[in-house]
Amino acid sequence: MHKLAKLSELLIGQPMFKLLALSQSLERSGEKIIHFEIGDPNLGSPKIAIDAAKNALDLEMTHYTDSLGLFELRQEIINYTDKFWKFKPDLEQVLVCPANACVDFSIRCISNPGDEVILPDPCFPTYSSVLKYNRIKAVYVPLKPENEFRMLPCDIVSKITNKTKVIIINSPQNPTGSVLAEDDIIKIAKLAEKHGIYLLT
């Protein structure tokens, strides 16, 4: 049997899904499990979303869409960002794809192998996996209890080098749930702008 490419050895799954598979196996054998491994609320999907999905099927909306995503959805995203954040991107700037793929695409579009990316520790596992797979150095900022697990501007500035291409901020933070103060977000954005660094959030 042929071996996979060496690059595939850098692909690692998210530990939470391994734990989920194990816990589901235990549940099937009769064990009672309280799930802390994955953020999957036990609430059902909203009726409006279920009805919209059924309606789309009835209308035979089952064919390929624009590669950037459904036109109407992208337009609604523009309306939403304009209403709540006073930012109105062009239609061509709105890309609809799964979260993990979006992280990968974004990092690969703005970083090269050997570049550095500053990110919180702990962090959403996809960030570390994408950086490792693309041979980009992860520069971690430890999140401290005394800062309520927030990544502060003063923690970031000491990590910046001439190889830094991206700062990743995640608020609310996954997995700690901490939320950055608006003032800190502005300071981090100004820091990124000053050093010519992309900000991914």
Residue pairs with C-beta under 8 A, 6 or more apart in sequence:
7 133
10 132
10 133
10 135
11 129
11 133
12 129
12 132
14 125
14 126
14 129
15 125
16 37
16 38
16 125
17 38
19 37
19 38
20 35
20 37
20 38
23 33
23 35
23 37
26 33
27 33
39 174
56 62
65 71
68 74
68 92
68 94
68 95
68 96
69 94
69 95
69 96
69 97
70 96
71 91
73 96
74 91
74 94
74 96
75 91
77 94
77 96
78 88
78 89
78 91
78 94
81 87
81 88
81 89
82 88
95 102
95 105
97 105
99 126
100 126
100 130
103 126
103 127
103 130
103 200
104 126
104 130
104 133
104 134
106 200
107 117
107 130
107 131
107 134
107 136
107 166
107 200
108 134
110 165
110 166
110 198
110 200
111 117
111 134
111 136
111 165
111 166
112 136
112 165
113 134
113 135
113 136
114 135
114 136
114 137
114 163
115 136
115 137
115 163
115 164
115 165
115 166
116 136
116 137
116 138
116 139
116 161
116 163
116 164
116 165
117 127
117 131
117 136
117 137
117 138
117 139
117 164
117 165
117 166
117 167
117 168
118 139
118 140
118 141
118 156
118 159
118 160
118 164
118 166
118 167
118 168
119 127
119 128
119 131
119 138
119 139
119 140
119 141
119 167
119 168
120 140
120 141
120 143
120 151
120 168
120 169
120 170
120 173
121 140
121 141
121 142
121 143
122 143
122 175
122 176
123 140
123 168
123 170
123 173
123 174
124 170
124 174
124 175
127 138
127 168
128 138
130 136
131 137
131 138
132 138
136 165
137 163
139 159
139 161
139 164
141 151
141 155
141 156
141 159
142 155
143 149
143 150
143 151
143 173
143 176
143 178
147 155
148 178
149 173
149 176
149 177
149 178
150 173
150 178
150 179
150 180
150 181
150 184
151 169
151 173
151 180
151 188
152 184
153 184
153 187
153 188
153 191
156 167
156 188
156 191
157 191
160 191
160 195
160 197
164 195
164 197
165 197
165 198
166 197
166 198
166 199
166 200
167 188
167 191
167 192
167 197
167 198
167 199
167 200
168 200
168 201
169 180
169 185
169 188
169 199
169 200
169 201
170 201
171 178
171 179
171 180
171 185
171 201
172 178
172 179
173 179
173 180
180 188
188 199
189 199
191 197
192 198
192 199
